[in-house]
Structures are given as structure tokens and as C-alpha cells.
């Protein structure tokens, strides 16, 4: 897909349409007096940090306790879930 060059005046009047095209993956070059000065394109997708497969939150059945859990401190919860002293 080739880049599209748009004059800055046209870009101001067609901004919504140009943004929609950029969302679909097109890159638009904005020019002033025929010289490229900026570009409009799709935003980078942020990568979510993946939880490791052994994370206790993904394996609740291993860490579930039958009956009342009682009152646990944060330190006790960390020790049970993550093996921290």
C-alpha cells in the first residue's frame, strides 16, 4: 500500500476521513507547499504483559481452601501464594 500525500489545508477539512483511513492501516503524509512535514498512520498497539502460566491467579483450584479462610494478613497471603518468607 503506497503512502498518500495530502496538502495541510485538505487534511484539516478531511481529518475525520483521514483518521479512519489511518485506523485501517494506511499511512498519510501531510505536506505544506508540496513538502512532507508530518505523517498520520495507525497507532502502535500496546502489548499487555502476560501472566506466567504458573501464576496462582490462573490456578486458583490449586490454592483454594475449603471452608472459611479467616483473616489473613498480606504477608500471609504472599507466603501462601508466592512462597515468600
VMD Tcl script that builds the backbone (N, CA, C; Angstrom):
set m [mol new atoms 255]
animate dup $m
set s [atomselect $m all]
$s set {name element resname resid chain x y z} {
  {N N UNK 1 A 0.855 -1.171 0.000}
  {CA C UNK 1 A 0.000 0.000 0.000}
  {C C UNK 1 A 0.902 1.236 0.000}
  {N N UNK 2 A 0.705 2.111 -0.984}
  {CA C UNK 2 A 1.550 3.297 -1.078}
  {C C UNK 2 A 1.029 4.408 -0.170}
  {N N UNK 3 A 1.942 5.302 0.177}
  {CA C UNK 3 A 1.558 6.433 1.022}
  {C C UNK 3 A 0.731 7.428 0.206}
  {N N UNK 4 A -0.178 8.093 0.881}
  {CA C UNK 4 A -0.993 9.134 0.264}
  {C C UNK 4 A -0.472 10.475 0.759}
  {N N UNK 5 A -0.266 11.410 -0.156}
  {CA C UNK 5 A 0.190 12.747 0.224}
  {C C UNK 5 A -1.005 13.687 0.146}
  {N N UNK 6 A -1.229 14.427 1.240}
  {CA C UNK 6 A -2.369 15.340 1.344}
  {C C UNK 6 A -1.848 16.701 1.780}
  {N N UNK 7 A -2.314 17.753 1.113}
  {CA C UNK 7 A -1.960 19.116 1.494}
  {C C UNK 7 A -2.540 19.409 2.876}
  {N N UNK 8 A -1.885 20.239 3.653}
  {CA C UNK 8 A -2.308 20.524 5.019}
  {C C UNK 8 A -3.728 21.114 5.060}
  {N N UNK 9 A -4.093 21.938 4.100}
  {CA C UNK 9 A -5.446 22.505 4.077}
  {C C UNK 9 A -6.480 21.394 3.883}
  {N N UNK 10 A -6.225 20.491 2.952}
  {CA C UNK 10 A -7.145 19.368 2.725}
  {C C UNK 10 A -7.188 18.456 3.954}
  {N N UNK 11 A -6.059 18.281 4.614}
  {CA C UNK 11 A -6.022 17.436 5.811}
  {C C UNK 11 A -6.890 18.030 6.915}
  {N N UNK 12 A -6.887 19.361 7.050}
  {CA C UNK 12 A -7.720 19.998 8.074}
  {C C UNK 12 A -9.207 19.795 7.783}
  {N N UNK 13 A -9.580 19.866 6.531}
  {CA C UNK 13 A -11.001 19.739 6.199}
  {C C UNK 13 A -11.463 18.283 6.135}
  {N N UNK 14 A -10.528 17.340 5.987}
  {CA C UNK 14 A -10.886 15.917 5.866}
  {C C UNK 14 A -10.314 15.069 7.007}
  {N N UNK 15 A -10.048 15.688 8.137}
  {CA C UNK 15 A -9.348 14.976 9.213}
  {C C UNK 15 A -10.052 13.690 9.626}
  {N N UNK 16 A -11.356 13.719 9.810}
  {CA C UNK 16 A -12.080 12.512 10.236}
  {C C UNK 16 A -11.893 11.367 9.248}
  {N N UNK 17 A -12.010 11.663 7.960}
  {CA C UNK 17 A -11.842 10.627 6.953}
  {C C UNK 17 A -10.406 10.099 6.932}
  {N N UNK 18 A -9.437 10.995 7.088}
  {CA C UNK 18 A -8.034 10.578 7.077}
  {C C UNK 18 A -7.710 9.712 8.291}
  {N N UNK 19 A -8.261 10.049 9.447}
  {CA C UNK 19 A -8.045 9.240 10.643}
  {C C UNK 19 A -8.650 7.850 10.450}
  {N N UNK 20 A -9.818 7.781 9.854}
  {CA C UNK 20 A -10.444 6.477 9.595}
  {C C UNK 20 A -9.571 5.630 8.679}
  {N N UNK 21 A -8.994 6.244 7.666}
  {CA C UNK 21 A -8.098 5.517 6.763}
  {C C UNK 21 A -6.849 5.057 7.500}
  {N N UNK 22 A -6.324 5.908 8.379}
  {CA C UNK 22 A -5.147 5.534 9.161}
  {C C UNK 22 A -5.468 4.364 10.089}
  {N N UNK 23 A -6.665 4.347 10.655}
  {CA C UNK 23 A -7.077 3.232 11.520}
  {C C UNK 23 A -7.088 1.913 10.756}
  {N N UNK 24 A -7.348 1.984 9.467}
  {CA C UNK 24 A -7.363 0.775 8.642}
  {C C UNK 24 A -5.963 0.391 8.175}
  {N N UNK 25 A -4.944 1.161 8.587}
  {CA C UNK 25 A -3.567 0.797 8.281}
  {C C UNK 25 A -2.872 1.661 7.251}
  {N N UNK 26 A -3.574 2.603 6.665}
  {CA C UNK 26 A -2.966 3.455 5.647}
  {C C UNK 26 A -2.103 4.537 6.307}
  {N N UNK 27 A -1.032 4.905 5.640}
  {CA C UNK 27 A -0.192 5.988 6.134}
  {C C UNK 27 A -0.395 7.193 5.218}
  {N N UNK 28 A -0.718 8.330 5.826}
  {CA C UNK 28 A -0.978 9.549 5.076}
  {C C UNK 28 A 0.117 10.558 5.400}
  {N N UNK 29 A 0.739 11.084 4.362}
  {CA C UNK 29 A 1.770 12.110 4.519}
  {C C UNK 29 A 1.096 13.463 4.356}
  {N N UNK 30 A 1.325 14.361 5.313}
  {CA C UNK 30 A 0.762 15.706 5.247}
  {C C UNK 30 A 1.861 16.649 4.773}
  {N N UNK 31 A 1.533 17.434 3.750}
  {CA C UNK 31 A 2.527 18.299 3.124}
  {C C UNK 31 A 2.119 19.761 3.228}
  {N N UNK 32 A 3.131 20.613 3.301}
  {CA C UNK 32 A 2.925 22.066 3.234}
  {C C UNK 32 A 3.723 22.548 2.032}
  {N N UNK 33 A 3.037 23.205 1.117}
  {CA C UNK 33 A 3.668 23.665 -0.135}
  {C C UNK 33 A 4.342 22.514 -0.871}
  {N N UNK 34 A 3.705 21.337 -0.829}
  {CA C UNK 34 A 4.225 20.186 -1.560}
  {C C UNK 34 A 5.361 19.441 -0.870}
  {N N UNK 35 A 5.793 19.933 0.307}
  {CA C UNK 35 A 6.889 19.277 1.024}
  {C C UNK 35 A 6.336 18.524 2.230}
  {N N UNK 36 A 6.652 17.239 2.378}
  {CA C UNK 36 A 6.159 16.462 3.518}
  {C C UNK 36 A 6.623 17.055 4.848}
  {N N UNK 37 A 5.676 17.218 5.781}
  {CA C UNK 37 A 6.018 17.773 7.092}
  {C C UNK 37 A 5.559 16.889 8.245}
  {N N UNK 38 A 4.609 15.984 7.992}
  {CA C UNK 38 A 4.100 15.121 9.065}
  {C C UNK 38 A 3.476 13.887 8.433}
  {N N UNK 39 A 3.251 12.898 9.275}
  {CA C UNK 39 A 2.551 11.717 8.771}
  {C C UNK 39 A 1.489 11.264 9.760}
  {N N UNK 40 A 0.440 10.682 9.220}
  {CA C UNK 40 A -0.664 10.169 10.008}
  {C C UNK 40 A -0.764 8.689 9.683}
  {N N UNK 41 A -0.774 7.879 10.717}
  {CA C UNK 41 A -0.846 6.438 10.492}
  {C C UNK 41 A -1.450 5.751 11.692}
  {N N UNK 42 A -1.557 4.418 11.615}
  {CA C UNK 42 A -2.153 3.676 12.723}
  {C C UNK 42 A -1.280 3.779 13.968}
  {N N UNK 43 A -1.931 3.873 15.127}
  {CA C UNK 43 A -1.191 3.919 16.388}
  {C C UNK 43 A -0.644 2.534 16.695}
  {N N UNK 44 A 0.479 2.498 17.372}
  {CA C UNK 44 A 1.043 1.217 17.796}
  {C C UNK 44 A 0.156 0.612 18.868}
  {N N UNK 45 A -0.048 -0.678 18.760}
  {CA C UNK 45 A -0.841 -1.387 19.761}
  {C C UNK 45 A 0.049 -1.700 20.950}
  {N N UNK 46 A -0.423 -1.350 22.138}
  {CA C UNK 46 A 0.368 -1.654 23.329}
  {C C UNK 46 A 0.269 -3.142 23.615}
  {N N UNK 47 A 1.381 -3.691 24.067}
  {CA C UNK 47 A 1.410 -5.107 24.401}
  {C C UNK 47 A 1.122 -5.264 25.879}
  {N N UNK 48 A 0.145 -6.099 26.191}
  {CA C UNK 48 A -0.182 -6.364 27.586}
  {C C UNK 48 A 0.800 -7.399 28.112}
  {N N UNK 49 A 1.232 -7.180 29.330}
  {CA C UNK 49 A 2.115 -8.142 29.962}
  {C C UNK 49 A 1.319 -9.408 30.259}
  {N N UNK 50 A 1.838 -10.525 29.804}
  {CA C UNK 50 A 1.154 -11.795 30.020}
  {C C UNK 50 A 1.533 -12.357 31.386}
  {N N UNK 51 A 0.562 -12.961 32.034}
  {CA C UNK 51 A 0.845 -13.625 33.309}
  {C C UNK 51 A 1.522 -14.959 33.021}
  {N N UNK 52 A 2.496 -15.340 33.823}
  {CA C UNK 52 A 3.119 -16.644 33.620}
  {C C UNK 52 A 2.099 -17.746 33.895}
  {N N UNK 53 A 2.209 -18.892 33.212}
  {CA C UNK 53 A 1.212 -19.948 33.379}
  {C C UNK 53 A 1.122 -20.499 34.795}
  {N N UNK 54 A 2.176 -20.323 35.594}
  {CA C UNK 54 A 2.132 -20.845 36.967}
  {C C UNK 54 A 1.659 -19.798 37.974}
  {N N UNK 55 A 1.179 -18.650 37.497}
  {CA C UNK 55 A 0.688 -17.623 38.407}
  {C C UNK 55 A -0.506 -18.157 39.190}
  {N N UNK 56 A -0.504 -17.990 40.491}
  {CA C UNK 56 A -1.598 -18.511 41.310}
  {C C UNK 56 A -2.977 -18.005 40.900}
  {N N UNK 57 A -3.048 -16.811 40.364}
  {CA C UNK 57 A -4.350 -16.286 39.961}
  {C C UNK 57 A -4.939 -17.052 38.779}
  {N N UNK 58 A -4.079 -17.727 38.008}
  {CA C UNK 58 A -4.573 -18.544 36.904}
  {C C UNK 58 A -4.827 -19.984 37.334}
  {N N UNK 59 A -4.410 -20.323 38.544}
  {CA C UNK 59 A -4.537 -21.691 39.043}
  {C C UNK 59 A -5.201 -21.702 40.412}
  {N N UNK 60 A -6.338 -21.040 40.507}
  {CA C UNK 60 A -6.998 -20.903 41.797}
  {C C UNK 60 A -7.387 -22.235 42.418}
  {N N UNK 61 A -7.712 -23.227 41.570}
  {CA C UNK 61 A -8.121 -24.512 42.128}
  {C C UNK 61 A -7.006 -25.153 42.965}
  {N N UNK 62 A -5.763 -24.876 42.649}
  {CA C UNK 62 A -4.639 -25.414 43.427}
  {C C UNK 62 A -4.515 -24.727 44.782}
  {N N UNK 63 A -4.930 -23.468 44.842}
  {CA C UNK 63 A -4.715 -22.676 46.042}
  {C C UNK 63 A -5.992 -22.459 46.854}
  {N N UNK 64 A -7.109 -22.987 46.361}
  {CA C UNK 64 A -8.374 -22.804 47.061}
  {C C UNK 64 A -8.367 -23.582 48.374}
  {N N UNK 65 A -9.014 -23.019 49.365}
  {CA C UNK 65 A -9.101 -23.647 50.683}
  {C C UNK 65 A -10.575 -23.893 50.970}
  {N N UNK 66 A -10.894 -25.116 51.386}
  {CA C UNK 66 A -12.281 -25.417 51.710}
  {C C UNK 66 A -12.640 -24.753 53.033}
  {N N UNK 67 A -13.839 -24.207 53.115}
  {CA C UNK 67 A -14.284 -23.603 54.367}
  {C C UNK 67 A -13.838 -22.170 54.503}
  {N N UNK 68 A -14.015 -21.642 55.683}
  {CA C UNK 68 A -13.682 -20.248 55.964}
  {C C UNK 68 A -12.176 -20.042 55.938}
  {N N UNK 69 A -11.784 -18.969 55.308}
  {CA C UNK 69 A -10.352 -18.679 55.232}
  {C C UNK 69 A -9.857 -17.911 56.434}
  {N N UNK 70 A -10.755 -17.261 57.129}
  {CA C UNK 70 A -10.322 -16.465 58.268}
  {C C UNK 70 A -9.693 -15.173 57.807}
  {N N UNK 71 A -9.100 -14.472 58.758}
  {CA C UNK 71 A -8.457 -13.194 58.430}
  {C C UNK 71 A -6.977 -13.440 58.210}
  {N N UNK 72 A -6.524 -13.157 57.005}
  {CA C UNK 72 A -5.119 -13.325 56.664}
  {C C UNK 72 A -4.502 -11.956 56.412}
  {N N UNK 73 A -3.269 -11.810 56.809}
  {CA C UNK 73 A -2.551 -10.566 56.508}
  {C C UNK 73 A -2.010 -10.657 55.093}
  {N N UNK 74 A -1.598 -9.532 54.542}
  {CA C UNK 74 A -0.995 -9.534 53.212}
  {C C UNK 74 A 0.254 -10.400 53.175}
  {N N UNK 75 A 1.049 -10.351 54.215}
  {CA C UNK 75 A 2.265 -11.166 54.267}
  {C C UNK 75 A 1.928 -12.650 54.232}
  {N N UNK 76 A 0.859 -13.057 54.941}
  {CA C UNK 76 A 0.451 -14.470 54.946}
  {C C UNK 76 A -0.050 -14.893 53.566}
  {N N UNK 77 A -0.789 -14.028 52.929}
  {CA C UNK 77 A -1.280 -14.333 51.579}
  {C C UNK 77 A -0.109 -14.474 50.619}
  {N N UNK 78 A 0.863 -13.563 50.692}
  {CA C UNK 78 A 2.047 -13.645 49.828}
  {C C UNK 78 A 2.791 -14.952 50.066}
  {N N UNK 79 A 2.937 -15.346 51.313}
  {CA C UNK 79 A 3.664 -16.569 51.654}
  {C C UNK 79 A 2.927 -17.786 51.063}
  {N N UNK 80 A 1.608 -17.814 51.197}
  {CA C UNK 80 A 0.825 -18.948 50.690}
  {C C UNK 80 A 0.875 -19.004 49.166}
  {N N UNK 81 A 0.652 -17.863 48.515}
  {CA C UNK 81 A 0.561 -17.836 47.068}
  {C C UNK 81 A 1.901 -17.861 46.359}
  {N N UNK 82 A 2.857 -17.119 46.880}
  {CA C UNK 82 A 4.112 -16.936 46.158}
  {C C UNK 82 A 5.322 -17.546 46.867}
  {N N UNK 83 A 5.107 -18.151 48.021}
  {CA C UNK 83 A 6.210 -18.763 48.737}
  {C C UNK 83 A 7.204 -17.761 49.305}
  {N N UNK 84 A 6.758 -16.532 49.487}
  {CA C UNK 84 A 7.656 -15.506 50.025}
  {C C UNK 84 A 7.717 -15.643 51.529}
  {N N UNK 85 A 8.895 -15.449 52.100}
  {CA C UNK 85 A 9.020 -15.543 53.581}
  {C C UNK 85 A 8.330 -14.417 54.312}
}
mol reanalyze $m
mol bondsrecalc $m
mol representation Tube
mol addrep $m
